[in-house]
């Protein structure tokens, strides 16, 4: 039986040191260009904290037909970003409670 598609959101947050900020921005620009130019096209948005210039949040949104979606892209990015600072990686699924 085929399952309905689930929307997933991966949030990867990184807090870097001031001295690594420019390097991180360059890395993210190159990574984003590579991903968007390849076959792994997804909805990706990169945010910078409004008041803490060294905090970034990368959001990857995708649909999945199974609960075990291929999260390799986000996992690889989270692992690579550890070289720049502290990393938090969380995976969320869309939740639509049924109205009764």
Residue pairs with C-beta under 8 A, 6 or more apart in sequence:
2 65
3 65
3 66
3 67
4 65
5 63
5 64
5 65
6 63
6 64
6 65
6 67
6 69
6 93
6 94
7 61
7 62
7 63
7 64
7 93
7 94
8 61
8 62
8 63
8 64
8 69
8 71
8 91
8 92
8 93
8 94
9 59
9 60
9 61
9 91
9 92
9 93
9 94
10 59
10 60
10 61
10 71
10 74
10 89
10 90
10 91
10 92
11 57
11 58
11 59
11 88
11 89
11 90
11 92
12 57
12 58
12 60
12 74
12 77
12 78
12 81
12 87
12 88
12 89
13 55
13 56
13 57
13 58
13 87
13 88
13 89
14 24
14 55
14 56
14 57
14 58
14 81
14 84
14 85
14 86
14 87
14 88
15 52
15 54
15 55
15 85
15 86
16 24
16 54
16 55
16 56
16 84
16 85
17 54
17 85
18 53
18 54
20 54
20 84
20 85
21 53
21 54
23 84
24 56
24 81
24 84
24 85
27 80
27 81
27 84
28 46
28 56
28 58
31 77
31 80
32 44
32 46
35 41
35 42
35 44
35 73
36 44
40 73
42 60
42 61
42 62
42 73
43 60
43 61
43 62
44 58
44 59
44 60
44 61
45 58
45 59
45 61
46 56
46 57
46 58
46 59
47 56
47 57
47 58
47 59
48 55
48 56
48 57
49 55
49 56
49 57
54 85
58 77
60 73
60 74
62 69
64 70
67 93
71 91
74 89
74 91
75 89
78 87
78 89
81 87
